[in-house]
């Protein structure tokens, strides 16, 4: 069998489990999700896995190993953003199923148990939360999320229960870390590095830490036609200088990302000088120390710009998520397998959050990235080739062979 072409066929098949929109729109606990689970359940069955739905709505396929051995978890999420692509998340369910099916064809019995997990909701599009399935296994899910509602007023706990889950029973599915070998997630890169290096796969070193900050510049408004340019206290001009300085400074730190993605100004009138600008500053880095140092640098730069112009400045952190290093054991196993198939084992961080970040509270985690065309993701233009997915399946299969419980 051409495993890469089979992966492509399966991804085309499950892409039809979508709302009738451009690209793929598949939200948790919906008819589209139910249709997808029926397809995924068949894949799991073909891989020799026993299938069940857990309390958090995760579809689980399990093959028991020798008595008393721990379980290696694999998988990713089945849901998509609105008008998303065919690969993000769901490819990380397809490829492990095929890797296990390939090993079964070859008569390989692994010395540990394996599970493939298709999480219900990683994207957080329908409900204002995310990573519920993976957090449930790690014991870190907040019960309050089940009272959250979607834009139609549907309560998450009710939607989960109607789907076949059990919101009240989620606390009972927490896994014992001593029984888990690790979690291995396969995902499209969502970036251009592998394509630039002409490599089909790469090994993730860790998932970047993230912080978000609310930034405010405060000046004085006035009539656009009567206040002289000299001596104006224009909050937007200061904010512009800050944004430019942040952009330039971020380029001086390897693998750090800084983004101003939202901005609002007051009074927001064509003929008035802005007296207040509110913006967001998000910082991501694979090392938390680098992220903290950059945040301090940004704060100092904002204070300097505001002081020079006679303006007020405030910067308050609104969100923080620590970086997650990938397991040296899983990294080494993936790297050895990648080198045998590509001659290279490129190491790179993940700037995006994944289910692996939540499961790091339970067990060692590892990630395999697959090249995607033009680095595009969360878009109908998302694409990974059958050939690259075929290499990823070979790498996964070899990695599984090499792991020792």
Residue pairs with C-beta under 8 A, 6 or more apart in sequence:
1 102
1 105
2 386
2 390
3 98
3 102
3 389
3 390
3 393
3 394
4 385
4 386
4 387
4 388
4 389
4 390
4 391
4 393
5 386
5 390
6 98
7 91
7 94
7 95
7 98
7 386
7 389
7 390
7 393
8 386
8 389
10 39
10 43
10 94
10 98
11 86
11 87
11 90
11 91
11 94
12 86
13 39
14 36
14 39
14 40
14 86
14 90
14 94
15 24
15 86
17 26
17 32
17 33
17 35
17 36
17 39
18 24
18 25
18 26
18 32
18 80
19 25
19 26
19 27
19 32
21 82
21 83
22 83
22 380
23 80
23 83
23 84
23 85
23 86
23 379
23 380
24 80
24 83
24 84
24 85
24 86
24 380
25 32
25 80
25 81
25 82
25 83
25 84
26 32
26 33
26 36
26 78
26 79
26 80
27 33
27 79
27 80
27 121
27 125
27 126
28 57
28 79
28 120
28 121
28 126
28 127
28 159
28 163
29 57
29 120
29 121
29 126
29 156
29 159
29 160
29 162
29 163
29 165
30 126
33 78
33 79
33 120
33 163
34 163
36 78
36 90
36 118
37 53
37 59
37 78
37 118
40 59
40 78
40 93
40 97
40 118
41 51
41 59
41 61
43 61
43 93
43 94
43 97
43 98
44 51
44 59
44 61
44 97
44 116
45 51
45 61
46 97
46 101
47 61
47 63
47 97
47 98
47 100
47 101
47 104
47 116
48 63
48 100
48 101
48 104
49 61
49 62
49 63
49 97
49 100
49 114
49 115
49 116
50 61
50 62
50 63
51 59
51 60
51 61
51 62
52 59
52 60
52 62
53 59
53 60
53 164
53 165
54 60
54 133
54 136
54 165
54 173
55 136
55 165
55 166
55 167
55 169
55 170
55 172
55 173
56 120
56 132
56 133
56 136
56 137
56 141
56 160
56 165
56 170
56 173
57 120
57 121
57 132
57 133
57 160
57 163
57 164
57 165
58 117
58 118
58 119
58 120
58 133
58 136
58 137
59 78
59 117
59 118
59 120
60 115
60 116
60 117
60 118
61 97
61 115
61 116
61 117
62 71
62 113
62 114
62 115
63 100
63 113
63 114
63 115
64 113
65 71
65 109
65 110
65 111
65 112
65 113
65 114
65 405
66 111
66 112
69 111
69 112
69 113
69 405
70 112
70 113
70 178
70 179
70 180
70 181
70 405
71 112
71 113
71 114
71 115
71 179
71 180
71 181
72 110
72 112
72 113
72 114
72 115
72 180
72 181
72 182
72 183
72 184
72 400
72 403
73 115
73 117
73 137
73 180
73 181
73 182
73 183
73 184
73 359
73 363
74 92
74 96
74 114
74 115
74 116
74 117
74 183
74 184
74 185
74 186
74 396
75 92
75 93
75 96
75 115
75 116
75 117
75 118
75 119
75 185
75 355
76 89
76 90
76 91
76 92
76 93
76 117
76 118
76 119
76 122
76 185
76 186
76 187
76 354
76 355
77 89
77 90
77 92
77 118
77 119
77 120
77 121
77 122
77 123
77 133
77 355
78 89
78 90
78 93
78 118
78 119
78 120
79 89
79 119
79 120
79 121
79 122
79 123
79 125
79 126
80 88
80 89
80 90
80 123
80 125
81 88
81 123
81 125
81 378
82 125
83 379
83 380
84 378
84 379
84 380
84 382
85 376
85 377
85 378
85 379
85 380
85 381
85 382
85 383
86 382
87 188
87 372
87 377
87 382
87 383
87 384
88 187
88 188
88 190
88 377
88 378
88 382
89 122
89 123
89 187
90 118
91 186
91 187
91 188
91 370
91 384
91 389
92 185
92 186
92 187
93 116
93 117
93 118
94 389
95 186
95 370
95 389
95 392
95 393
95 396
96 116
96 184
96 186
96 396
97 116
98 393
99 393
99 396
99 397
99 400
100 114
100 116
100 400
102 393
102 397
103 110
103 397
103 400
103 401
108 401
110 400
110 401
110 403
111 404
111 405
112 181
112 403
112 405
114 400
117 133
117 134
117 137
117 355
119 131
119 132
119 133
119 134
119 355
120 132
120 133
120 160
120 163
120 165
121 127
121 129
121 130
121 131
121 132
121 133
122 130
122 131
122 133
122 134
122 354
122 355
123 130
124 130
124 131
126 150
127 145
127 148
127 149
127 150
127 156
128 148
129 145
129 148
129 156
131 353
131 355
131 357
131 358
132 141
132 145
133 355
134 355
134 356
134 358
134 359
135 141
135 358
135 361
136 170
136 173
136 174
137 173
137 174
137 175
137 359
137 362
138 174
138 175
138 358
138 359
138 360
138 361
138 362
139 171
139 174
139 175
139 361
139 362
140 358
140 361
141 170
143 170
143 171
145 156
146 155
146 156
146 157
146 160
146 167
146 170
147 155
147 156
147 157
148 155
148 156
149 155
149 156
150 156
150 159
156 167
157 167
157 168
158 167
160 166
160 167
161 167
175 362
175 363
177 362
177 363
180 362
180 363
181 363
181 364
181 403
181 405
182 327
182 329
182 330
182 363
182 364
182 365
182 366
183 355
183 356
183 359
183 362
183 363
183 364
183 365
183 366
184 330
184 334
184 365
184 366
184 367
184 368
184 396
184 399
185 354
185 355
185 356
185 365
185 366
185 367
185 368
186 367
186 368
186 369
186 370
186 392
186 396
187 350
187 354
187 367
187 368
187 369
187 370
188 369
188 370
188 371
188 372
188 377
188 382
188 384
189 202
189 348
189 369
189 370
189 371
189 372
189 375
190 351
190 352
190 372
190 375
190 377
190 378
191 351
191 372
191 375
192 374
192 375
193 202
193 346
193 348
193 375
194 200
194 201
194 202
194 346
194 348
194 369
194 370
194 371
194 372
195 371
195 372
195 373
195 374
195 375
197 344
197 346
199 342
199 344
199 346
199 371
200 342
200 370
200 371
200 385
200 387
200 388
200 391
200 392
201 338
201 342
201 368
201 369
201 370
201 371
201 388
201 391
201 392
201 395
202 338
202 345
202 346
202 347
202 348
202 368
202 369
202 371
203 326
203 331
203 334
203 335
203 338
203 345
203 346
203 347
203 348
203 366
203 367
203 368
203 369
204 326
204 331
204 347
204 348
204 349
204 350
204 366
204 367
204 368
204 369
205 286
205 325
205 326
205 331
205 347
205 348
205 349
206 286
206 323
206 324
206 325
206 326
206 349
206 350
207 286
207 323
207 324
207 326
207 349
207 350
207 352
207 353
207 354
207 356
207 357
207 360
207 367
208 255
208 257
208 284
208 285
208 286
208 323
208 349
208 350
208 351
208 352
209 284
209 285
209 286
209 287
209 288
209 291
209 320
209 321
209 322
209 323
209 324
210 282
210 283
210 284
210 291
210 319
210 320
210 321
210 353
211 282
211 283
211 291
211 295
211 317
211 319
211 320
211 321
212 280
212 281
212 282
212 283
212 317
212 318
212 319
212 320
213 280
213 281
213 282
213 283
213 295
213 298
213 315
213 316
213 317
213 318
214 278
214 280
214 314
214 315
214 316
214 318
215 239
215 242
215 278
215 279
215 280
215 281
215 302
215 313
215 314
215 315
216 276
216 277
216 278
216 279
216 312
216 313
216 314
216 315
217 235
217 236
217 238
217 239
217 242
217 276
217 277
217 302
217 305
217 306
217 311
217 312
217 313
218 235
218 275
218 276
218 311
218 312
218 313
218 314
219 232
219 233
219 234
219 235
219 238
219 273
219 274
219 275
219 276
219 309
219 310
219 311
219 312
220 232
220 233
220 273
220 275
221 266
221 267
221 272
221 273
221 274
221 275
222 232
222 272
222 273
223 271
223 272
223 273
224 270
224 271
224 272
224 273
225 271
227 273
232 273
233 273
233 275
233 309
233 310
233 311
234 273
234 274
234 309
235 265
235 274
235 275
235 276
235 277
235 311
236 265
236 274
236 277
237 309
238 277
238 305
238 306
238 309
238 311
238 313
239 263
239 265
239 277
239 279
241 305
242 298
242 301
242 302
242 305
243 260
243 279
245 301
245 305
246 258
246 260
246 281
246 298
246 301
247 258
249 258
249 294
249 297
249 298
249 301
250 256
250 257
250 258
250 294
253 285
253 290
253 294
255 285
255 286
255 290
255 349
256 283
256 284
256 285
256 290
256 291
256 294
257 282
257 283
257 284
257 285
257 351
258 281
258 282
258 283
258 284
258 294
258 298
259 281
259 282
260 279
260 280
260 281
260 282
261 280
261 282
262 279
262 280
263 277
263 278
263 279
263 280
264 277
264 278
264 279
265 274
265 276
265 277
265 278
266 274
266 275
266 276
266 277
267 274
267 275
268 274
281 298
281 315
283 291
283 294
283 295
283 298
284 291
284 351
285 291
285 294
285 323
286 323
286 349
287 323
288 322
288 323
291 323
295 317
298 315
299 315
302 313
302 315
303 313
305 311
305 313
306 312
306 313
307 313
321 353
321 357
324 356
324 357
324 360
324 365
326 356
326 364
326 365
326 366
326 367
327 364
327 365
327 366
329 364
329 366
329 403
330 364
330 365
330 366
330 399
331 347
331 366
333 366
333 399
333 402
333 403
334 345
334 366
334 368
334 395
334 399
335 345
335 347
336 345
336 398
336 399
336 402
337 394
337 395
337 396
337 397
337 398
337 399
337 402
338 344
338 345
338 346
338 368
338 395
339 345
340 398
341 391
341 394
341 395
341 398
342 391
348 369
350 367
350 369
354 367
356 365
356 366
356 367
357 365
359 365
368 392
368 395
368 396
368 399
370 384
370 388
370 389
370 392
371 384
371 385
371 388
372 382
372 383
372 384
373 381
373 383
373 384
373 385
374 381
376 382
376 383
